[in-house]
Amino acid sequence: MKKILLILAIALTTTLSADIARAEIGVGAWIQTPTGDMSASSVSDKTQDTKPYVWALVKHPIPVIPNLRLEYVSVLTADTATQLELTQYDVIPYYNILDNTGWITLDIGLDVKVIEASNTALAVTTDSFAIPLGYARARFQLPFSGLAAETDVKYISYDTNTVYDVRAKLDYTLDITPLIQPSIEVGYRVQKFETTELLGQAMKLDFAGIYAGIMLRF
């Protein structure tokens, strides 16, 4: 919770230090199903697990300074001997290449994904690791309506390591007031972790499922 508050404080600092054109914040729940293996053991707990997520973005009109998106989510899985949780904090500076140009928005940037891994076996083992990923986001706003389709991709692959985080969603914005516009979002999210650099063990894990939440646009 302290780290979530720190992330929101960073967003607030950015807000106060720049002439902001737009800000958004969203919260919701991700129903995720794990598959894969850790070291030599297959994941046996393939039951769905629901985890909360939080995100916020701040867009300003200064061209040389990147905009900022912040995200929080965690994933959980287990095999016959251990339980693994990966708590993720994403810091994404990005540039707005197209801004609702012809109803299309395109963002390109870098995602610094900070992962806190907790492995519960005979004892609790923890590890922290920061992974840089490429980031791209595309959005299409259906003309003359509040409906939009959006997808974003975070990806890196090096040596025997591959990490990606992909989402696709639909959202609907209620044009109630010009200052604050509430929205709802429904989508599908997939994460993959194929690495030996967390907790010193090999893992090939996938997490996938639908998510839904609410947003506020300012």
C-alpha positions in Angstrom: 0.0 0.0 0.0 2.9 2.4 0.8 4.3 1.8 -2.7 0.9 2.5 -4.3 0.7 5.8 -2.4 4.3 6.6 -3.6 3.2 6.0 -7.2 0.2 8.3 -6.8 2.5 10.9 -5.2 4.8 10.7 -8.2 1.8 11.3 -10.5 0.7 14.2 -8.4 4.2 15.7 -8.5 4.2 15.4 -12.3 0.7 17.0 -12.4 1.9 20.0 -10.4 5.1 20.5 -12.3 3.6 20.5 -15.9 0.9 22.2 -17.8 -1.4 19.2 -18.0 -3.7 18.6 -21.0 -5.3 15.4 -19.7 -5.2 12.9 -16.8 -6.9 9.5 -16.3 -7.1 7.0 -13.5 -8.6 3.5 -13.4 -9.2 0.7 -11.0 -10.6 -2.8 -11.5 -10.1 -6.6 -11.1 -8.3 -9.1 -13.3 -9.6 -12.7 -13.3 -6.4 -14.6 -14.1 -5.6 -18.3 -14.8 -2.0 -19.4 -14.4 -0.3 -22.1 -16.6 3.3 -23.2 -17.0 6.0 -24.5 -14.7 8.6 -23.4 -12.1 11.9 -25.2 -12.2 11.0 -28.9 -12.7 7.5 -28.7 -11.3 4.3 -28.0 -13.3 1.8 -25.5 -12.0 -0.9 -27.5 -10.3 -3.1 -24.7 -9.1 -4.8 -23.6 -12.3 -7.9 -22.2 -10.6 -8.9 -18.7 -11.4 -7.7 -16.0 -9.0 -8.9 -12.4 -9.0 -6.5 -9.6 -8.3 -7.0 -5.8 -8.2 -5.2 -3.4 -10.6 -4.7 0.3 -10.6 -3.4 2.6 -13.3 -3.0 6.3 -14.0 -1.7 8.5 -16.8 -0.8 12.1 -17.1 -0.4 13.8 -20.5 1.0 17.3 -20.9 1.7 19.6 -23.9 5.5 19.9 -23.6 6.8 18.0 -26.6 10.3 17.1 -25.4 9.3 15.7 -22.0 7.6 12.3 -22.1 4.2 11.8 -20.6 3.8 9.3 -17.7 1.7 6.2 -17.1 1.8 4.2 -13.8 0.4 0.8 -13.2 0.1 -1.8 -10.3 -1.0 -5.4 -10.4 0.0 -8.8 -9.0 -0.2 -12.4 -10.2 -0.3 -15.6 -8.1 0.4 -19.2 -8.8 1.4 -22.5 -7.1 2.8 -25.9 -7.7 3.0 -28.9 -5.4 5.5 -27.4 -3.1 5.5 -23.6 -3.4 3.4 -20.5 -3.9 4.7 -17.7 -6.1 3.4 -14.1 -6.2 4.8 -11.5 -8.5 3.8 -7.9 -7.5 4.4 -5.5 -10.3 4.9 -1.7 -10.4 5.1 -0.3 -14.0 6.6 3.2 -14.6 6.0 4.1 -18.3 7.4 7.3 -19.8 5.9 7.6 -23.3 5.5 9.9 -26.2 2.1 10.6 -27.9 2.7 10.1 -31.6 -0.9 10.5 -32.6 -3.5 12.1 -30.3 -7.0 11.2 -31.6 -5.8 12.0 -35.1 -8.5 10.7 -37.4 -9.9 9.1 -34.2 -6.6 7.2 -33.7 -4.2 7.5 -30.7 -0.7 6.0 -30.8 1.8 6.0 -27.9 5.4 4.8 -27.9 7.6 4.5 -24.9 9.6 2.5 -22.3 8.2 0.4 -19.5 10.3 -0.1 -16.4 8.5 -3.0 -14.7 9.6 -3.4 -11.1 8.8 -6.9 -9.8 8.7 -8.0 -6.2 8.7 -11.8 -6.2 7.7 -13.8 -3.1 8.2 -17.6 -3.0 6.6 -19.5 -0.2 8.0 -23.0 0.3 9.7 -24.1 3.6 10.5 -20.5 4.1 9.5 -17.2 2.5 12.0 -16.1 -0.2 11.7 -12.6 -1.7 13.5 -10.9 -4.6 13.2 -7.6 -6.5 14.0 -7.0 -10.1 13.5 -4.2 -12.6 12.9 -5.2 -16.3 12.9 -2.6 -19.1 10.4 -3.4 -21.8 9.3 -1.7 -25.0 5.9 -0.1 -24.8 3.3 0.6 -27.5 -0.4 1.6 -27.2 -3.0 2.1 -29.9 -6.5 3.4 -29.5 -9.4 3.9 -31.9 -12.3 6.1 -30.8 -15.6 5.2 -32.6 -16.7 8.5 -34.2 -19.5 10.4 -32.5 -19.8 7.9 -29.6 -18.3 7.2 -26.3 -17.1 3.7 -27.4 -13.4 3.0 -28.0 -11.1 0.0 -28.6 -7.6 0.0 -27.2 -4.6 -2.4 -27.0 -1.2 -2.0 -25.4 1.9 -4.2 -25.5 5.0 -4.4 -23.3 7.7 -6.7 -24.5 11.3 -7.8 -24.1 13.3 -10.8 -25.2 17.0 -11.5 -24.5 19.2 -14.6 -24.1 16.7 -17.2 -22.8 14.4 -14.6 -21.1 11.1 -13.4 -22.5 8.6 -11.1 -20.7 5.5 -9.6 -22.2 2.3 -8.0 -21.0 -0.5 -7.6 -23.5 -4.0 -6.1 -23.1 -7.0 -5.5 -25.4 -10.1 -3.8 -24.2 -13.3 -1.9 -25.0 -14.3 1.1 -23.0 -17.3 3.4 -22.9 -17.1 7.0 -21.7 -20.2 8.8 -20.2 -20.1 12.4 -21.3 -21.8 13.8 -18.2 -19.7 16.8 -17.4 -16.9 18.5 -19.3 -14.5 18.3 -16.3 -14.8 14.7 -15.1 -15.9 11.9 -17.4 -16.5 8.5 -15.9 -15.9 5.4 -18.0 -16.1 1.6 -17.8 -13.6 -0.8 -19.4 -13.7 -4.6 -20.2 -10.8 -6.4 -21.7 -8.5 -9.4 -21.8 -4.9 -9.5 -20.5 -2.0 -11.9 -21.0 1.3 -11.9 -19.2 4.3 -14.2 -19.8 7.4 -14.7 -17.7 10.1 -16.9 -19.1 13.2 -16.2 -17.0 15.9 -17.5 -14.7 16.5 -14.1 -13.1 13.8 -14.1 -10.4 14.5 -16.0 -7.2 17.3 -17.9 -8.9 14.9 -20.5 -10.5 13.7 -21.2 -14.0 10.1 -20.3 -14.7 7.9 -20.4 -17.7 4.6 -18.9 -16.5 1.6 -17.5 -18.3 -1.3 -15.6 -16.7 -4.4 -14.8 -18.8 -8.0 -13.8 -18.3 -10.6 -11.1 -18.5 -10.6 -7.8 -16.6 -13.1 -5.1 -15.9 -12.9 -1.7 -14.1 -13.9 1.9 -14.0 -12.1 5.0 -15.1 -12.2 8.7 -14.6 -11.0 11.2 -17.2 -10.1 14.7 -16.3 
